[in-house]
Amino acid sequence: MKYSIKNEIKYFWKCSENNWLDTFDFNRFFWEFKLRLQKKLACHGQLSFEEYLSNIKKYYRISDLKKYIYSGKHSEYKETFEDILKNLFRKRYLYFRRKYSKNKKYIKLYDLYRSLQNQNRTRTDEVLLADRCIHAEHNSGHLFNLNIEKIRKEYELR
């Protein structure tokens, strides 16, 4: 069965309601959120430049740029393709970094991302962190493009 974050959120609520938290896979849940947060933060310049580059390569047809780069044996141009990519995208990265680094939404998302990296958590910490993940999706993340209010209504009508 394919993993569904929507179903996991419903299951988390069910486990919380029935005190079955031992059966909930917090590690998988956090891993899914961490991956989505990493992508979102990287693409908005809030992680390292290298992470930004590796994430944006999925959105641009980077290999298409190679045909525009002349590199012959008589050329004095010695930069690698990676060097050229870095030069092309560094200004855009710095623009995003400045634009979003003071944005409250991205500050909260970055804080959540850092919290997800911490592995030393008690059960209470895990529950609170799962709630923060759901809250982030609902209020500021749009990491999975879910409608949390609709999911909550579906859960309550079960």
N, C-alpha and C positions, 0 to 999 in steps of 0.2 A: 504494500500500500504506500502510495506517495505521501511524503511528509507534508502536512498542511499546517501552517502557522495559525490559520483561523481556527482549525479544530483544536490545536494545542492551547490556544487562549481559552476556548470554551472548557477544555479539560482542566486547565489550571483553575478556573473559577469553580468547577465542580469539586476538584480536590480540596480547594480552600474551604469551600462550604461544608464538605463532609469530613474534613480533617484526614484526608488521604494523601497528604503532601509527600509521603515516602514513595508513592507510586509515580510521581511526576518527574520527568526527565529534565531537570533544570539545566544540565550541561548542554543538551541538544538545543533547548529553547534559547539559551544565552548565546550559543554558537551561531545560530541563525540570525539573531539580532546583531551580534558583533560583526558578522560579514556584511550585512546591509549598512550598518553604521559606518564601517570602514570605507565602503564604496562611496557613500554619500559625503562623508567628511573629506575624503581624498579628492573627489571631484570638485569640491568647493574650496580647495586649497588649505584645509585645516590640518592636514597631516604632512608628511615630508614631500619634497619635490619628486622623489623617486616613486613614492606611492601614487602621487598625482599622475605622473607619466604612465605608470603601469595601468592605471584605471582608465585614463582617457584613450589609450590605444584601442580599447574595445569600441569606442565611439567614432573614431576616425579611421579612415582607410590608410593607415600609415604606410603600408607597403606600396601604395600608389605614388607616394612622394619620391621613392627611390629613382624612378625613371626621369625625374627632373634634376637629378644631381649628376653632374659630369665628374668623372674621376678617371682620367687617363694616365698613362705612364709619364706623359710630359706635363701634367698638371702640377702646379705648385700647391694645390689645395690638398691638405693632409688630414682634415677632420673626418672623423668616422660618421656614419649615419646617425648613431646615437648622440654624438656631439651636436649635430645639426638639429635633431629633435629637441634637445635640451634648449638650444638657442631659440628655436621657434616658439616653444611653449612656456619658457621661463616668465616672460612678461605677463602672460595670461594667468599663470599660477600666482604670481605676486599680486596681481589685480584681485583675484578671488580671495587670496589670503587677507589682504587689507579689508576688502568689502565685508567678509563674513566673520572676521576675528572678533569684532565688537558686537556682533548680532547676538542677542540673548538666546534665540532659538539654537544657534550653532554652539554657543557656549554650553548650553544644557546638553545638547547632543554629544559634545566632546566629553563632558563630565561623565555622561552615561557610558560612553565608549571606554573611558579609563576605568570605570567601576566594573565593567564586564571583563576587563583584563585581569582583575584581581581574583585569584583562585581561593583565597582564604576567607570563606564565608560560612557563617552559621546558617541554620535553616531559616531563622528569622531574616537574616540578611538576604537570603535567596528569594524569599517571598516578597520582601520590599523591593528588591531589584527587578523581579518579574513585573511587579506593579508599575515600576518606573518605565520599563520597556513598553508595556501596554499604553501607559500614559503618553510616552514619547510618540508612539505610532498615532495615537488619537489627536494629540495637540500640535505636534511640531515636526514629526518625522516623515510621515508618508513613505516609510521604508518599504512596506509591502502593499501600499495603496488599499488598505482595508478601511471599512467604515465600522469603527469600534462600537458606535452607538447601535448600529443595526445588528452587529454580532451579539451585543449585550441583550437586545430585545429578543433575538432568536433563542439565546440561552435561557432567558427568563420564561419564555413561552413553552419550553420543552415539557 
